Amino acid sequence: MKAESVRFEKVTKRFGSVVAVNRLTLHIQPGEFMVLVGPSGCGKTTALRMLAGLEDPTEGAIYIGDRCVNEVSPRDRDIAMVFQNYALYPHMRVYDNIAFGLRLRELGGALWQLTHWNQARAIKKRIDERVRQVAQMLEIENLLHRLPKELSGGQRQRVALARAIVRQPKAFLMDEPLSNLDAKLRDQTRAELKKLQERLGITTIYVTHDQKEAMTLGTRIAVMKDGVLQQVGSPEAVYFQPANTFVATFIGTPPMNLLDMQVVEQESRPALKIGSTILPVLEAQAQLLKTRVGQTVRMGIRPQDIYTDRTAPPDAILSEPLPAVVDVIEPHGDRNDIHLILDGATLIAQLSARVKANEGDTLPIRLHLEYLHLFDPATGETLRA
């Protein structure tokens, strides 16, 4: 299989007065696993459908390799799509579902088969070998005789994947293919899908609203909102260096805490103040704040970067203890999500379940100062030097 690059160049899609995708520019490298992630209605599925040829872009150009495919029919784009609902033919057995696309492509009509019988027989043998090879790869070779109604959800998903893989396309397009599976099977299938894509090396564009799926699967993640690309980068970059407050709160569970704080001057350098609490900052953060003394900024801190004296790692650069009041405790086995109130603001700390706290208690917390994020409260953009 030869993987190809995929490019969206200033692609816009309008449905009447609604702009579903707005000037999307995104370059996907050959063999890359790119995940488009965002809430419902953000434009991710529309972008995938335009790439598949199921929707025409209003403006801009879409490339597969060096070829602009705006005017190319879906069947001639040499891509394979896996849908959320599997889209299996209910009257065909698994073998025929997998082989159907190959037969259409390679054998053509019945007249061709009659006039080229020997060649058709050779092609049928080659199709049979490919179907069985892919079925073995996905461990469904014992299901080839069954109808789709006789399969579990996970088995149907594997058949849908097999039908896409057997064509040896230039790119896979996947539209929330795991959303119909239960949680345990979804986790298992996600791991299998990642290993399979790495082994095949086929360019894959995967759409999901599940940020956990995006973080787990993607070589890179493209975060979308209201048809606009917000940020693209590795899972680590998007998580640790969010471009704005939307990305910061969409990626990560629980979401990043955001608190509006006043920039004050303490001992001739900027600091942050909320209520009566003053929070010193590190030198790099002070440089970002030096022109904002007297103004408000939005400070972000992830729940995982909030500690108590007992849970703090020895090498962390921490704030002084801040007196927060426990509001709600959500147990998750080995950890608790603890909702806190700090000077009238609410935030969540993700702490070990061994930290004993009750609702209404005052819990001294420490923030990891290296992992504070600073945003412009008007635009939501990350403050940069």
VOGU-3710 file (C-alpha; in Angstrom, 3 decimals, decimal comma):
1> mkaesvrfek> 0,000/0,000/0,000  1,273/3,452/-0,854  0,312/6,138/1,638  -0,392/9,611/0,291  -0,431/13,063/1,848  -3,732/14,914/2,235  -4,116/18,706/2,150  -6,927/21,119/2,815  -6,085/24,551/1,409  -8,371/27,339/2,707
11> vtkrfgsvva> -11,411/25,080/2,399  -14,815/26,543/3,245  -18,168/24,790/3,189  -21,451/26,693/3,459  -24,940/25,289/3,778  -27,028/28,363/2,955  -26,120/30,969/5,568  -24,439/28,389/7,830  -20,636/28,134/7,570  -19,847/24,533/8,526
21> vnrltlhiqp> -16,118/24,745/7,753  -14,320/28,081/7,595  -11,045/28,410/5,630  -9,588/25,124/6,825  -5,892/24,699/6,046  -4,497/21,372/7,230  -1,607/19,274/5,885  -1,542/15,552/6,705  1,674/13,655/6,034  1,847/10,237/4,299
31> gefmvlvgps> 1,250/7,477/6,826  0,108/9,881/9,541  -2,794/9,196/11,900  -4,580/12,564/12,071  -7,537/12,951/14,423  -10,122/15,692/13,904  -11,693/16,352/17,286  -14,264/18,801/18,560  -17,838/19,084/19,843  -20,894/18,276/17,753
41> gcgkttalrm> -21,374/20,782/14,942  -17,725/21,899/14,827  -17,276/20,866/11,154  -15,096/17,790/11,547  -17,441/15,366/9,795  -18,146/17,898/7,033  -14,397/18,163/6,413  -14,168/14,363/6,182  -17,131/14,173/3,802  -15,554/16,793/1,529
51> lagledpteg> -12,361/14,738/1,438  -14,414/11,656/0,558  -16,239/13,533/-2,209  -19,633/13,273/-0,520  -19,787/17,076/-0,190  -18,357/19,719/-2,520  -16,301/22,535/-0,987  -17,713/26,015/-1,463  -14,212/27,479/-1,646  -10,652/26,197/-1,477
61> aiyigdrcvn> -8,934/23,041/-2,705  -8,453/19,505/-1,406  -5,452/17,421/-2,463  -4,677/13,725/-2,189  -0,993/13,531/-2,949  -0,303/16,158/-5,612  -3,740/15,768/-7,193  -6,518/18,274/-6,577  -9,656/16,161/-6,115  -12,311/18,883/-6,075
71> evsprdrdia> -13,724/17,656/-9,392  -12,866/13,962/-8,909  -15,742/11,550/-8,220  -15,691/9,666/-4,886  -15,020/6,304/-6,506  -11,925/7,635/-8,264  -10,262/9,140/-5,170  -8,854/5,759/-4,044  -9,830/6,170/-0,413  -11,777/3,934/1,946
81> mvfqnyalyp> -14,276/5,153/4,520  -15,411/3,459/7,735  -18,705/4,784/9,064  -20,156/4,990/12,555  -22,977/2,575/11,660  -20,640/0,089/9,867  -22,781/0,209/6,645  -22,565/-3,551/6,040  -24,821/-5,222/3,475  -27,270/-7,219/5,658
91> hmrvydniaf> -28,018/-9,870/3,012  -24,337/-10,644/2,328  -22,114/-12,868/4,400  -18,954/-11,419/5,924  -16,782/-12,774/3,100  -18,894/-11,071/0,439  -19,094/-7,817/2,398  -15,305/-7,660/2,456  -14,869/-8,751/-1,159  -17,662/-6,663/-2,710
101> glrlrelgga> -15,667/-3,506/-3,407  -12,756/-5,452/-4,877  -15,064/-7,355/-7,198  -16,624/-4,160/-8,514  -13,247/-2,563/-9,054  -11,350/-5,473/-10,560  -13,942/-7,654/-12,266  -16,430/-5,107/-13,610  -19,596/-6,310/-15,373  -20,716/-9,810/-16,224
111> lwqlthwnqa> -19,998/-9,350/-19,969  -16,311/-8,693/-19,217  -16,180/-11,897/-17,156  -17,696/-13,964/-19,956  -15,257/-12,666/-22,567  -12,168/-12,866/-20,327  -12,975/-15,997/-18,326  -9,413/-17,123/-17,612  -8,311/-13,680/-16,520  -11,416/-13,279/-14,344
121> raikkrider> -10,664/-16,574/-12,606  -7,149/-15,370/-11,778  -8,518/-12,093/-10,392  -11,080/-13,980/-8,281  -8,278/-16,080/-6,822  -6,302/-12,947/-5,983  -9,365/-11,372/-4,338  -9,917/-14,532/-2,284  -6,305/-14,457/-1,075  -6,568/-10,792/-0,040
131> vrqvaqmlei> -9,896/-11,275/1,753  -8,552/-14,194/3,766  -5,280/-12,412/4,523  -7,084/-9,357/5,928  -9,585/-11,524/7,804  -6,694/-13,342/9,465  -5,032/-10,025/10,322  -8,210/-8,852/12,098  -8,924/-12,290/13,588  -12,293/-12,698/11,896
141> enllhrlpke> -11,425/-15,603/9,582  -13,857/-17,829/11,529  -16,693/-15,346/10,844  -16,525/-15,250/7,039  -19,613/-17,457/6,634  -21,841/-15,392/8,949  -24,364/-12,666/8,186  -23,966/-9,233/9,858  -27,002/-9,862/12,109  -25,123/-12,838/13,594
151> lsggqrqrva> -22,188/-10,657/14,719  -21,529/-8,587/17,818  -20,863/-4,852/17,545  -17,116/-5,371/17,836  -17,152/-8,067/15,157  -19,151/-5,840/12,792  -16,624/-3,075/13,338  -13,785/-5,410/12,370  -15,648/-6,430/9,223  -16,084/-2,770/8,292
161> laraivrqpk> -12,362/-2,219/8,859  -11,521/-5,304/6,800  -13,631/-4,041/3,899  -11,652/-0,783/3,965  -8,224/-2,392/4,375  -8,663/-5,003/1,656  -8,863/-2,281/-1,003  -5,349/-1,059/-0,160  -6,390/2,604/-0,486  -4,236/5,712/-0,360
171> aflmdeplsn> -6,040/6,890/2,779  -8,516/5,687/5,400  -11,333/7,988/6,497  -13,015/7,030/9,765  -16,120/8,793/11,090  -16,525/7,948/14,798  -16,195/4,211/14,053  -16,075/3,124/17,714  -18,932/5,169/19,140  -21,445/2,285/19,003
181> ldaklrdqtr> -19,279/-0,037/21,102  -19,494/-0,423/24,868  -16,699/1,142/26,955  -14,562/-1,984/27,442  -14,777/-3,074/23,809  -14,118/0,503/22,660  -10,861/0,584/24,647  -9,811/-2,796/23,263  -10,691/-1,942/19,655  -8,958/1,434/19,932
191> aelkklqerl> -5,685/-0,260/20,907  -6,046/-2,763/18,063  -6,808/0,006/15,580  -3,703/1,939/16,557  -1,461/-1,112/16,184  -3,071/-1,947/12,854  -2,566/1,553/11,452  1,076/1,570/12,550  1,614/-1,781/10,844  -0,097/-0,762/7,592
201> gittiyvthd> 1,319/2,780/7,484  -1,746/4,121/5,647  -2,641/7,797/5,972  -5,648/7,897/8,308  -8,031/10,757/9,076  -10,189/9,923/12,069  -13,149/11,980/13,328  -14,281/11,872/16,953  -15,813/14,054/19,650  -14,053/11,965/22,324
211> qkeamtlgtr> -10,869/13,739/23,414  -9,603/10,541/25,107  -9,818/8,754/21,758  -8,025/11,651/20,081  -5,184/11,662/22,621  -4,769/7,891/22,430  -4,857/7,415/18,658  -3,515/10,496/16,954  -0,017/11,116/15,683  -1,365/14,662/15,622
221> iavmkdgvlq> -4,664/16,189/16,702  -6,604/18,938/14,939  -9,006/20,636/17,359  -11,997/22,349/15,736  -14,723/24,682/16,996  -17,534/26,305/15,014  -15,919/25,285/11,723  -12,566/26,870/12,591  -9,323/25,011/13,247  -8,166/26,019/16,734
231> qvgspeavyf> -4,888/24,121/17,042  -3,023/21,257/15,426  -0,145/19,389/17,033  0,945/16,235/18,801  -1,249/15,060/21,684  1,444/16,214/24,106  1,709/19,683/22,549  -2,037/20,216/22,507  -2,344/19,070/26,126  0,626/20,918/27,614
241> qpantfvatf> 0,642/23,977/25,339  -2,994/24,781/24,455  -3,420/27,661/22,020  -6,462/29,085/23,777  -8,991/28,501/26,538  -11,230/26,384/24,299  -8,455/23,860/23,623  -7,360/24,023/27,277  -10,801/23,045/28,533  -11,754/20,629/25,731
251> igtppmnlld> -8,602/18,504/25,922  -8,058/16,863/29,297  -10,289/15,220/31,895  -11,338/16,904/34,111  -10,976/20,110/32,087  -8,436/22,766/32,940  -9,447/25,144/35,724  -9,752/28,770/34,599  -9,707/31,602/37,122  -9,820/35,325/36,392
261> mqvveqesrp> -7,071/36,975/38,452  -5,819/40,520/38,847  -2,198/41,294/38,019  -0,639/43,133/40,964  2,869/44,168/41,860  4,559/42,463/44,786  8,157/43,242/45,731  8,676/45,050/42,408  7,493/42,166/40,228  4,112/40,985/38,905
271> alkigstilp> 1,999/38,525/40,840  -1,567/37,229/40,582  -4,339/38,031/43,030  -7,728/36,443/43,556  -9,767/37,747/46,457  -7,315/38,089/49,322  -4,957/35,465/47,918  -1,753/36,556/46,173  0,011/34,013/43,983  3,663/34,639/43,061
281> vleaqaqllk> 4,748/33,557/39,571  7,986/32,371/37,998  10,287/34,653/36,021  9,023/33,587/32,568  5,436/34,243/33,636  6,405/37,563/35,235  7,797/38,691/31,876  4,418/37,995/30,241  2,603/39,958/32,947  4,868/42,993/33,374
291> trvgqtvrmg> 2,822/45,146/30,976  -0,500/43,984/32,477  -0,197/45,217/36,070  -3,620/46,459/37,158  -5,372/44,364/34,500  -7,138/40,995/34,646  -5,749/37,817/33,118  -7,173/34,311/32,987  -5,015/31,782/34,801  -5,298/28,090/33,953
301> irpqdiytdr> -4,184/25,104/36,010  -4,955/21,459/35,304  -6,536/19,401/38,106  -3,544/17,052/37,966  -1,191/19,966/38,792  -2,824/20,749/42,122  -1,326/19,068/45,182  -1,442/18,864/48,932  1,683/18,681/51,087  1,244/14,918/51,189
311> tappdailse> 0,896/14,375/47,441  3,411/16,930/46,128  6,381/15,487/44,167  9,743/16,455/45,676  11,025/18,331/42,597  7,894/20,400/41,916  7,981/24,200/42,177  4,882/24,847/44,238  2,960/27,818/45,532  2,485/28,455/49,203
321> plpavvdvie> -0,548/26,607/50,644  -3,829/28,160/49,533  -6,861/27,628/51,806  -9,601/26,054/49,678  -12,928/24,712/50,909  -14,082/21,261/49,776  -17,428/21,542/47,975  -18,024/18,178/46,260  -16,034/14,923/46,116  -16,293/12,599/43,094
331> phgdrndihl> -14,653/9,207/43,786  -12,907/7,379/40,920  -11,329/4,456/42,741  -7,644/5,315/43,130  -8,304/9,066/42,832  -10,919/11,639/43,680  -11,983/14,714/41,732  -12,392/17,271/44,502  -14,378/20,408/43,719  -12,986/23,330/45,698
341> ildgatliaq> -13,870/26,932/46,418  -10,959/29,383/46,605  -11,849/32,978/47,433  -15,222/32,588/45,733  -13,821/30,853/42,608  -14,413/27,160/41,881  -11,782/24,680/40,731  -11,205/20,936/40,621  -8,194/19,086/42,035  -7,498/15,494/41,065
351> lsarvkaneg> -5,956/13,926/44,152  -5,101/10,477/45,422  -7,991/8,752/47,174  -5,660/8,449/50,154  -6,083/12,183/50,738  -8,836/12,251/53,302  -11,227/15,170/53,019  -14,879/15,794/53,709  -17,271/18,289/52,211  -16,954/21,577/54,066
361> dtlpirlhle> -13,342/20,955/55,144  -10,614/23,500/54,474  -7,969/21,798/52,356  -4,624/23,581/51,892  -3,646/23,153/48,237  -0,484/23,975/46,311  -0,339/24,835/42,603  2,516/23,632/40,402  3,848/27,022/39,317  5,698/25,659/36,271
371> ylhlfdpatg> 2,390/24,516/34,807  0,359/27,684/35,192  -1,191/28,839/31,907  -1,945/32,482/31,190  -4,642/33,606/28,747  -5,994/36,914/27,513  -9,515/37,115/29,029  -10,874/39,027/26,006  -9,636/36,753/23,214  -8,984/33,510/25,102
381> etlra> -5,571/33,253/23,405  -2,501/32,066/25,291  -0,199/34,886/26,361  3,109/34,694/24,539  6,340/36,650/24,782
//
